[in-house]
Amino acid sequence: MMKVLHIGKQGNLQRFASADGFLSSLDLVDLKPGLPLAEYLSQAGDADFIIVDAITTIPGELIRQMPNLLAIHSEGVAFNAIDLKAADECGVYVCNAQGMNAMAVAEQTILLMVGMLRNVVVNDAAVRAGYQIEAKGAYMQNANLLELADCSVGLIGFGDIARQTARLLKAYQVKNIYYYKRHRLDPAQERRYGVQYRNLDDLLAQSQIVSLHLPVTKATRHMADQAFFAKMQPGSYLVNTARGELVDDAALIEALKSGRLAMAGLDTLDHEPVLKDHPLLNQPQSIASRLLFSPHIGGITAASFYRGYAMIDEDLRLVAQGQKTKRVVNHPQNY
């Protein structure tokens, strides 16, 4: 019987993997992250597969001491904590569950967009304080509540999540959906998703809502800086459901103070886990009321986990059969 070492939240495999799938046929060793290397080796050094949560490190030292290891599969999309060089050298596939949470994060993106346009932070507080009719009356008098279809939306990055977001925006009848990526789509794909290409500066200038959909790299870390915000429309909106490190917190605060940004909707912040001393949590009410937070939950719906484990099941079954997996992210030798 082949063996799988799961390093992550214990019980995930039993909960989310199909009962009649390939994974259920494996001898499971289910261990939590952060144990000494010797513990993993003593209990599962002969394992054929590792399934690991998306943020736990799999060092080369572990990979090199597992002689039967065929594949390492991330439970999520991220795989940067796995030593790819060691896996390449040992002929071990590294795979991720690309696209597993695309719809979930896209929904969270839309939620934050609509939540900002309807100012749910302030309006929830108004109702709780007994000022429901006053809040409603002010909006009726000013006639300034926007629908999503009133806005142009710019998507920076156009991977799986941004593509699902574009589909949802079309359902909301958004007419101008702009996108920026390093390599432009062909015209047929642009028509398919209902999007228009813009270079980054033009996208920032023409979009009332800007949504980030990029990984963190040396080039993208703190890309939303003072210069970035200066190129946006006055009174525009920022959404980040990607990675907190994309945004320079000090520049974001300044953009809110100056009115360059009306609001920011953030599912992820720099320096997670977010504690009470985080700078974005210690702003005056004039700024705090224009920040809409969610606790980095965009991609962790139950459906996402089931989709992810279906991908893992398929990939590891193919590897066991001596075939190339669909979602390999490295270049293992001898394959």
FENGI-V398662 format. One record per residue. RES is the residue in three letters. SS is DSSP state (H for helix, E for strand, C for the rest). PHI is phi in degrees with one decimal (none if undefined). Layout:
# FENGI-V398662
RES & SS & PHI
RES & SS & PHI
This chain:
# FENGI-V398662
MET & C & none
MET & C & -75.7
LYS & E & -122.7
VAL & E & -123.7
LEU & E & -99.6
HIS & E & -103.0
ILE & E & -118.5
GLY & C & 167.6
LYS & C & -67.6
GLN & C & -64.3
GLY & C & 97.0
ASN & H & -59.9
LEU & H & -64.3
GLN & H & -64.9
ARG & H & -79.6
PHE & H & -107.1
ALA & C & -80.4
SER & C & -64.1
ALA & C & -64.7
ASP & C & -110.0
GLY & C & -90.2
PHE & C & -62.3
LEU & H & -59.5
SER & H & -69.9
SER & H & -87.8
LEU & C & -91.0
ASP & E & -76.4
LEU & E & -98.5
VAL & E & -115.4
ASP & E & -110.1
LEU & E & -124.8
LYS & C & -82.7
PRO & C & -67.4
GLY & C & 84.8
LEU & C & -79.2
PRO & C & -60.2
LEU & H & -54.0
ALA & H & -61.8
GLU & H & -68.9
TYR & H & -64.4
LEU & H & -70.1
SER & H & -69.1
GLN & H & -94.0
ALA & H & -148.2
GLY & C & -64.1
ASP & C & -98.0
ALA & C & -67.1
ASP & C & -87.8
PHE & E & -138.6
ILE & E & -122.5
ILE & E & -111.5
VAL & E & -134.7
ASP & C & -64.8
ALA & C & -72.4
ILE & C & -118.6
THR & C & -85.3
THR & C & -74.0
ILE & E & -115.3
PRO & C & -78.4
GLY & H & -59.3
GLU & H & -60.1
LEU & H & -72.4
ILE & H & -58.4
ARG & H & -70.4
GLN & C & -101.6
MET & C & -116.3
PRO & C & -66.0
ASN & C & -92.9
LEU & C & -64.9
LEU & C & -107.0
ALA & E & -156.1
ILE & E & -120.0
HIS & E & -123.3
SER & E & -70.4
GLU & C & -73.4
GLY & C & -127.7
VAL & C & -85.5
ALA & C & -71.0
PHE & C & -144.2
ASN & C & -71.0
ALA & C & -88.2
ILE & E & -97.4
ASP & C & -73.5
LEU & H & -68.7
LYS & H & -63.0
ALA & H & -64.3
ALA & H & -63.9
ASP & H & -57.2
GLU & H & -63.8
CYS & H & -93.1
GLY & C & 69.1
VAL & C & -106.5
TYR & E & -68.1
VAL & E & -117.1
CYS & E & -128.4
ASN & C & -131.2
ALA & C & -97.7
GLN & C & -57.6
GLY & C & 86.4
MET & C & -58.7
ASN & C & -112.4
ALA & H & -60.0
MET & H & -67.6
ALA & H & -61.0
VAL & H & -69.9
ALA & H & -61.3
GLU & H & -60.6
GLN & H & -63.9
THR & H & -63.0
ILE & H & -64.5
LEU & H & -55.7
LEU & H & -67.6
MET & H & -60.7
VAL & H & -67.3
GLY & H & -60.5
MET & H & -72.3
LEU & H & -61.3
ARG & C & -95.6
ASN & C & 50.1
VAL & H & -66.6
VAL & H & -62.0
VAL & H & -69.2
ASN & H & -73.0
ASP & H & -62.4
ALA & H & -64.0
ALA & H & -63.5
VAL & H & -64.6
ARG & H & -62.5
ALA & C & -86.9
GLY & C & 88.1
TYR & C & -112.0
GLN & H & -59.5
ILE & H & -70.3
GLU & H & -66.1
ALA & H & -63.1
LYS & H & -61.1
GLY & H & -62.3
ALA & H & -64.9
TYR & H & -67.8
MET & H & -64.9
GLN & H & -69.5
ASN & H & -83.6
ALA & C & 49.5
ASN & C & -119.8
LEU & C & -77.7
LEU & C & -101.4
GLU & C & -94.5
LEU & H & -60.0
ALA & H & -65.5
ASP & H & -76.1
CYS & C & -108.7
SER & C & -89.6
VAL & E & -124.7
GLY & E & -111.9
LEU & E & -107.2
ILE & E & -97.2
GLY & C & 94.4
PHE & C & -144.5
GLY & C & -87.1
ASP & H & -57.7
ILE & H & -69.4
ALA & H & -63.1
ARG & H & -66.7
GLN & H & -66.6
THR & H & -62.7
ALA & H & -61.5
ARG & H & -61.0
LEU & H & -67.6
LEU & H & -62.4
LYS & H & -61.8
ALA & H & -64.8
TYR & C & -84.6
GLN & C & 65.7
VAL & C & -72.0
LYS & C & -83.6
ASN & C & -112.7
ILE & E & -111.5
TYR & E & -100.5
TYR & E & -142.6
TYR & E & -134.0
LYS & C & -150.6
ARG & C & -63.0
HIS & C & -119.8
ARG & C & -64.8
LEU & C & -68.4
ASP & C & -77.6
PRO & H & -55.6
ALA & H & -65.1
GLN & H & -67.7
GLU & H & -61.1
ARG & H & -66.4
ARG & H & -59.3
TYR & H & -93.6
GLY & C & 69.4
VAL & C & -119.6
GLN & E & -123.1
TYR & E & -75.8
ARG & C & -138.3
ASN & C & -68.3
LEU & H & -60.2
ASP & H & -62.8
ASP & H & -67.2
LEU & H & -60.2
LEU & H & -63.5
ALA & H & -73.3
GLN & H & -101.5
SER & C & -104.1
GLN & C & -78.1
ILE & E & -123.8
VAL & E & -115.7
SER & E & -123.7
LEU & E & -91.9
HIS & C & -142.3
LEU & C & -125.8
PRO & C & -77.8
VAL & C & -89.6
THR & C & -134.1
LYS & C & -59.3
ALA & C & -77.3
THR & C & -101.6
ARG & C & -59.6
HIS & C & 57.0
MET & C & -64.9
ALA & E & -81.3
ASP & C & -112.2
GLN & H & -59.7
ALA & H & -65.8
PHE & H & -60.3
PHE & H & -66.5
ALA & H & -63.5
LYS & C & -86.8
MET & C & -82.0
GLN & C & -64.6
PRO & C & -60.3
GLY & C & 77.0
SER & E & -89.7
TYR & E & -126.5
LEU & E & -116.7
VAL & E & -123.2
ASN & E & -132.9
THR & C & -115.5
ALA & C & -98.6
ARG & C & -139.3
GLY & H & -60.8
GLU & H & -68.3
LEU & H & -71.1
VAL & E & -112.8
ASP & C & -82.2
ASP & H & -59.0
ALA & H & -63.2
ALA & H & -67.1
LEU & H & -62.6
ILE & H & -60.8
GLU & H & -64.0
ALA & H & -65.7
LEU & H & -69.9
LYS & H & -62.4
SER & H & -78.2
GLY & C & 88.2
ARG & C & -57.8
LEU & E & -105.3
ALA & E & -75.1
MET & E & -154.5
ALA & E & -131.5
GLY & E & -112.7
LEU & E & -128.1
ASP & C & -91.8
THR & C & -147.3
LEU & C & -124.3
ASP & C & -65.0
HIS & C & 64.4
GLU & C & -86.0
PRO & C & -70.2
VAL & C & -79.8
LEU & C & -110.3
LYS & C & -63.4
ASP & C & -88.6
HIS & C & -62.1
PRO & H & -58.2
LEU & H & -73.3
LEU & H & -95.9
ASN & C & -128.7
GLN & C & -112.2
PRO & C & -62.7
GLN & H & -56.5
SER & H & -62.8
ILE & H & -96.3
ALA & H & -57.0
SER & C & -72.5
ARG & C & -111.9
LEU & E & -119.2
LEU & E & -112.9
PHE & E & -108.5
SER & C & -138.7
PRO & C & -86.8
HIS & C & 56.7
ILE & C & -111.3
GLY & C & -54.6
GLY & C & -105.9
ILE & C & -116.0
THR & C & -72.7
ALA & H & -59.4
ALA & H & -60.8
SER & H & -62.4
PHE & H & -65.3
TYR & H & -63.2
ARG & H & -62.2
GLY & H & -61.7
TYR & H & -71.6
ALA & H & -65.3
MET & H & -65.9
ILE & H & -60.9
ASP & H & -57.6
GLU & H & -64.0
ASP & H & -63.8
LEU & H & -70.5
ARG & H & -62.9
LEU & H & -62.4
VAL & H & -62.7
ALA & H & -61.1
GLN & C & -87.5
GLY & C & 79.0
GLN & C & -105.0
LYS & C & -75.4
THR & C & -72.9
LYS & C & -77.8
ARG & C & -119.3
VAL & E & -71.5
VAL & C & -117.5
ASN & C & -125.5
HIS & C & -130.9
PRO & C & -67.2
GLN & C & -68.5
ASN & C & 73.4
TYR & C & -120.9
